[in-house]
Amino acid sequence: MEAEKVIAYTCQGCGSRGVNPSKTKKGNYLCPECGNQVEASEKRVVPKKKDK
């Protein structure tokens, strides 16, 4: 299985956190809660193997 890419974000305005925020036409990410611009970082999620 390969790692899945997700965009993790933290909102500066309301402090909510999550993944895959909506993107504006300018390429900025917006908070789904309050609509402020968020600080986003790309993360890789590696599925856990069940054999160990």
Biopython code that builds the backbone (N, CA, C, O; Angstrom):
import numpy as np
from Bio.PDB.StructureBuilder import StructureBuilder

atoms = [
    (1, "MET", "N", (0.841, -1.204, 0.000)),
    (1, "MET", "CA", (0.000, 0.000, 0.000)),
    (1, "MET", "C", (0.871, 1.247, 0.000)),
    (1, "MET", "O", (1.904, 1.291, 0.668)),
    (2, "GLU", "N", (0.454, 2.249, -0.744)),
    (2, "GLU", "CA", (1.251, 3.461, -0.781)),
    (2, "GLU", "C", (0.652, 4.527, 0.120)),
    (2, "GLU", "O", (-0.534, 4.494, 0.446)),
    (3, "ALA", "N", (1.491, 5.469, 0.514)),
    (3, "ALA", "CA", (1.058, 6.532, 1.420)),
    (3, "ALA", "C", (0.070, 7.452, 0.716)),
    (3, "ALA", "O", (0.189, 7.710, -0.482)),
    (4, "GLU", "N", (-0.886, 7.933, 1.460)),
    (4, "GLU", "CA", (-1.896, 8.831, 0.915)),
    (4, "GLU", "C", (-1.544, 10.248, 1.340)),
    (4, "GLU", "O", (-1.219, 10.491, 2.502)),
    (5, "LYS", "N", (-1.609, 11.187, 0.393)),
    (5, "LYS", "CA", (-1.282, 12.571, 0.727)),
    (5, "LYS", "C", (-2.524, 13.311, 1.195)),
    (5, "LYS", "O", (-3.580, 13.230, 0.568)),
    (6, "VAL", "N", (-2.391, 14.026, 2.292)),
    (6, "VAL", "CA", (-3.475, 14.878, 2.757)),
    (6, "VAL", "C", (-2.911, 16.249, 3.105)),
    (6, "VAL", "O", (-1.726, 16.387, 3.411)),
    (7, "ILE", "N", (-3.763, 17.251, 3.054)),
    (7, "ILE", "CA", (-3.367, 18.585, 3.462)),
    (7, "ILE", "C", (-3.940, 18.818, 4.851)),
    (7, "ILE", "O", (-5.157, 18.851, 5.036)),
    (8, "ALA", "N", (-3.054, 18.977, 5.824)),
    (8, "ALA", "CA", (-3.494, 19.254, 7.191)),
    (8, "ALA", "C", (-3.441, 20.760, 7.402)),
    (8, "ALA", "O", (-2.520, 21.422, 6.924)),
    (9, "TYR", "N", (-4.423, 21.306, 8.114)),
    (9, "TYR", "CA", (-4.438, 22.753, 8.320)),
    (9, "TYR", "C", (-4.777, 23.121, 9.753)),
    (9, "TYR", "O", (-5.394, 22.355, 10.493)),
    (10, "THR", "N", (-4.346, 24.340, 10.120)),
    (10, "THR", "CA", (-4.728, 24.940, 11.390)),
    (10, "THR", "C", (-5.210, 26.347, 11.076)),
    (10, "THR", "O", (-4.488, 27.125, 10.452)),
    (11, "CYS", "N", (-6.413, 26.679, 11.499)),
    (11, "CYS", "CA", (-6.973, 27.997, 11.218)),
    (11, "CYS", "C", (-6.446, 29.027, 12.215)),
    (11, "CYS", "O", (-6.456, 28.801, 13.425)),
    (12, "GLN", "N", (-5.989, 30.157, 11.689)),
    (12, "GLN", "CA", (-5.492, 31.235, 12.549)),
    (12, "GLN", "C", (-6.651, 31.965, 13.231)),
    (12, "GLN", "O", (-6.498, 32.488, 14.334)),
    (13, "GLY", "N", (-7.812, 31.996, 12.568)),
    (13, "GLY", "CA", (-8.951, 32.739, 13.099)),
    (13, "GLY", "C", (-9.682, 32.034, 14.227)),
    (13, "GLY", "O", (-9.760, 32.548, 15.343)),
    (14, "CYS", "N", (-10.224, 30.844, 13.931)),
    (14, "CYS", "CA", (-11.055, 30.164, 14.931)),
    (14, "CYS", "C", (-10.331, 29.010, 15.617)),
    (14, "CYS", "O", (-10.848, 28.439, 16.578)),
    (15, "GLY", "N", (-9.129, 28.661, 15.127)),
    (15, "GLY", "CA", (-8.345, 27.632, 15.787)),
    (15, "GLY", "C", (-8.743, 26.208, 15.457)),
    (15, "GLY", "O", (-8.243, 25.268, 16.074)),
    (16, "SER", "N", (-9.645, 26.030, 14.483)),
    (16, "SER", "CA", (-10.039, 24.669, 14.130)),
    (16, "SER", "C", (-8.931, 23.990, 13.335)),
    (16, "SER", "O", (-8.139, 24.643, 12.656)),
    (17, "ARG", "N", (-8.895, 22.674, 13.435)),
    (17, "ARG", "CA", (-7.893, 21.903, 12.711)),
    (17, "ARG", "C", (-8.603, 20.825, 11.917)),
    (17, "ARG", "O", (-9.704, 20.398, 12.262)),
    (18, "GLY", "N", (-7.951, 20.391, 10.845)),
    (18, "GLY", "CA", (-8.553, 19.326, 10.052)),
    (18, "GLY", "C", (-7.683, 18.999, 8.860)),
    (18, "GLY", "O", (-6.503, 19.349, 8.819)),
    (19, "VAL", "N", (-8.274, 18.329, 7.896)),
    (19, "VAL", "CA", (-7.550, 17.974, 6.678)),
    (19, "VAL", "C", (-8.366, 18.348, 5.451)),
    (19, "VAL", "O", (-9.590, 18.468, 5.496)),
    (20, "ASN", "N", (-7.637, 18.529, 4.350)),
    (20, "ASN", "CA", (-8.227, 18.849, 3.051)),
    (20, "ASN", "C", (-9.180, 20.048, 3.073)),
    (20, "ASN", "O", (-10.371, 19.896, 2.802)),
    (21, "PRO", "N", (-8.661, 21.246, 3.395)),
    (21, "PRO", "CA", (-9.493, 22.450, 3.354)),
    (21, "PRO", "C", (-9.803, 22.842, 1.915)),
    (21, "PRO", "O", (-9.132, 22.380, 0.992)),
    (22, "SER", "N", (-10.812, 23.690, 1.711)),
    (22, "SER", "CA", (-11.140, 24.125, 0.358)),
    (22, "SER", "C", (-10.085, 25.118, -0.127)),
    (22, "SER", "O", (-9.495, 25.850, 0.669)),
    (23, "LYS", "N", (-9.854, 25.135, -1.438)),
    (23, "LYS", "CA", (-8.805, 25.966, -2.015)),
    (23, "LYS", "C", (-9.421, 27.097, -2.834)),
    (23, "LYS", "O", (-10.400, 26.886, -3.551)),
    (24, "THR", "N", (-8.848, 28.297, -2.728)),
    (24, "THR", "CA", (-9.334, 29.429, -3.515)),
    (24, "THR", "C", (-8.664, 29.428, -4.883)),
    (24, "THR", "O", (-7.756, 28.639, -5.143)),
    (25, "LYS", "N", (-9.125, 30.321, -5.751)),
    (25, "LYS", "CA", (-8.539, 30.420, -7.083)),
    (25, "LYS", "C", (-7.089, 30.878, -7.034)),
    (25, "LYS", "O", (-6.310, 30.574, -7.937)),
    (26, "LYS", "N", (-6.720, 31.609, -5.982)),
    (26, "LYS", "CA", (-5.339, 32.086, -5.855)),
    (26, "LYS", "C", (-4.416, 31.018, -5.292)),
    (26, "LYS", "O", (-3.204, 31.226, -5.230)),
    (27, "GLY", "N", (-4.964, 29.879, -4.879)),
    (27, "GLY", "CA", (-4.138, 28.806, -4.346)),
    (27, "GLY", "C", (-4.020, 28.821, -2.837)),
    (27, "GLY", "O", (-3.237, 28.063, -2.264)),
    (28, "ASN", "N", (-4.794, 29.680, -2.187)),
    (28, "ASN", "CA", (-4.797, 29.712, -0.725)),
    (28, "ASN", "C", (-5.832, 28.735, -0.196)),
    (28, "ASN", "O", (-6.798, 28.407, -0.885)),
    (29, "TYR", "N", (-5.630, 28.278, 1.012)),
    (29, "TYR", "CA", (-6.590, 27.377, 1.631)),
    (29, "TYR", "C", (-7.461, 28.149, 2.600)),
    (29, "TYR", "O", (-6.974, 29.018, 3.322)),
    (30, "LEU", "N", (-8.765, 27.832, 2.621)),
    (30, "LEU", "CA", (-9.700, 28.515, 3.500)),
    (30, "LEU", "C", (-10.300, 27.564, 4.511)),
    (30, "LEU", "O", (-10.525, 26.389, 4.221)),
    (31, "CYS", "N", (-10.555, 28.081, 5.701)),
    (31, "CYS", "CA", (-11.157, 27.295, 6.769)),
    (31, "CYS", "C", (-12.630, 27.044, 6.470)),
    (31, "CYS", "O", (-13.361, 27.990, 6.180)),
    (32, "PRO", "N", (-13.086, 25.786, 6.532)),
    (32, "PRO", "CA", (-14.502, 25.498, 6.304)),
    (32, "PRO", "C", (-15.392, 26.028, 7.430)),
    (32, "PRO", "O", (-16.592, 26.210, 7.226)),
    (33, "GLU", "N", (-14.830, 26.276, 8.603)),
    (33, "GLU", "CA", (-15.610, 26.763, 9.747)),
    (33, "GLU", "C", (-15.924, 28.253, 9.630)),
    (33, "GLU", "O", (-17.083, 28.662, 9.696)),
    (34, "CYS", "N", (-14.852, 29.070, 9.453)),
    (34, "CYS", "CA", (-15.055, 30.520, 9.504)),
    (34, "CYS", "C", (-14.662, 31.267, 8.229)),
    (34, "CYS", "O", (-14.933, 32.461, 8.099)),
    (35, "GLY", "N", (-14.021, 30.562, 7.284)),
    (35, "GLY", "CA", (-13.682, 31.205, 6.018)),
    (35, "GLY", "C", (-12.365, 31.973, 6.013)),
    (35, "GLY", "O", (-11.998, 32.556, 4.993)),
    (36, "ASN", "N", (-11.649, 31.982, 7.136)),
    (36, "ASN", "CA", (-10.342, 32.639, 7.180)),
    (36, "ASN", "C", (-9.309, 31.806, 6.440)),
    (36, "ASN", "O", (-9.503, 30.614, 6.202)),
    (37, "GLN", "N", (-8.207, 32.458, 6.081)),
    (37, "GLN", "CA", (-7.111, 31.727, 5.461)),
    (37, "GLN", "C", (-6.437, 30.869, 6.523)),
    (37, "GLN", "O", (-6.281, 31.295, 7.667)),
    (38, "VAL", "N", (-6.042, 29.666, 6.142)),
    (38, "VAL", "CA", (-5.432, 28.749, 7.101)),
    (38, "VAL", "C", (-3.980, 28.476, 6.745)),
    (38, "VAL", "O", (-3.557, 28.673, 5.606)),
    (39, "GLU", "N", (-3.235, 28.024, 7.726)),
    (39, "GLU", "CA", (-1.864, 27.601, 7.518)),
    (39, "GLU", "C", (-1.920, 26.113, 7.213)),
    (39, "GLU", "O", (-2.306, 25.311, 8.063)),
    (40, "ALA", "N", (-1.534, 25.750, 5.998)),
    (40, "ALA", "CA", (-1.660, 24.360, 5.574)),
    (40, "ALA", "C", (-0.307, 23.718, 5.406)),
    (40, "ALA", "O", (0.661, 24.378, 5.027)),
    (41, "SER", "N", (-0.238, 22.434, 5.686)),
    (41, "SER", "CA", (0.990, 21.686, 5.452)),
    (41, "SER", "C", (0.634, 20.323, 4.901)),
    (41, "SER", "O", (-0.360, 19.716, 5.300)),
    (42, "GLU", "N", (1.461, 19.845, 3.975)),
    (42, "GLU", "CA", (1.180, 18.563, 3.354)),
    (42, "GLU", "C", (1.713, 17.446, 4.228)),
    (42, "GLU", "O", (2.851, 17.497, 4.693)),
    (43, "LYS", "N", (0.893, 16.450, 4.445)),
    (43, "LYS", "CA", (1.318, 15.315, 5.250)),
    (43, "LYS", "C", (1.064, 14.038, 4.464)),
    (43, "LYS", "O", (0.215, 13.992, 3.575)),
    (44, "ARG", "N", (1.806, 13.026, 4.807)),
    (44, "ARG", "CA", (1.562, 11.724, 4.201)),
    (44, "ARG", "C", (1.008, 10.807, 5.260)),
    (44, "ARG", "O", (1.558, 10.690, 6.356)),
    (45, "VAL", "N", (-0.082, 10.162, 4.923)),
    (45, "VAL", "CA", (-0.686, 9.213, 5.850)),
    (45, "VAL", "C", (-0.361, 7.822, 5.351)),
    (45, "VAL", "O", (-0.759, 7.435, 4.252)),
    (46, "VAL", "N", (0.360, 7.076, 6.160)),
    (46, "VAL", "CA", (0.742, 5.723, 5.775)),
    (46, "VAL", "C", (-0.206, 4.741, 6.428)),
    (46, "VAL", "O", (-0.314, 4.703, 7.653)),
    (47, "PRO", "N", (-0.896, 3.945, 5.624)),
    (47, "PRO", "CA", (-1.824, 2.956, 6.205)),
    (47, "PRO", "C", (-1.079, 1.973, 7.088)),
    (47, "PRO", "O", (0.026, 1.547, 6.754)),
    (48, "LYS", "N", (-1.675, 1.614, 8.206)),
    (48, "LYS", "CA", (-1.028, 0.688, 9.140)),
    (48, "LYS", "C", (-1.136, -0.742, 8.624)),
    (48, "LYS", "O", (-2.169, -1.154, 8.097)),
    (49, "LYS", "N", (-0.064, -1.474, 8.784)),
    (49, "LYS", "CA", (-0.066, -2.874, 8.372)),
    (49, "LYS", "C", (-0.543, -3.711, 9.536)),
    (49, "LYS", "O", (-0.178, -3.460, 10.685)),
    (50, "LYS", "N", (-1.358, -4.703, 9.240)),
    (50, "LYS", "CA", (-1.948, -5.527, 10.301)),
    (50, "LYS", "C", (-1.158, -6.796, 10.609)),
    (50, "LYS", "O", (-1.526, -7.554, 11.506)),
    (51, "ASP", "N", (-0.072, -7.029, 9.869)),
    (51, "ASP", "CA", (0.641, -8.288, 10.073)),
    (51, "ASP", "C", (1.628, -8.270, 11.244)),
    (51, "ASP", "O", (2.189, -9.314, 11.579)),
    (52, "LYS", "N", (1.854, -7.116, 11.873)),
    (52, "LYS", "CA", (2.793, -7.087, 13.014)),
    (52, "LYS", "C", (2.063, -6.869, 14.311)),
    (52, "LYS", "O", (2.687, -6.817, 15.371)),
]
sb = StructureBuilder()
sb.init_structure("model")
sb.init_model(0)
sb.init_chain("A")
sb.init_seg("    ")
for serial, (resi, resn, name, xyz) in enumerate(atoms, 1):
    if name == "N":
        sb.init_residue(resn, " ", resi, " ")
    sb.init_atom(name, np.array(xyz, "f"), 0.0, 1.0, " ", f" {name:<3s}", serial, name[0])
structure = sb.get_structure()
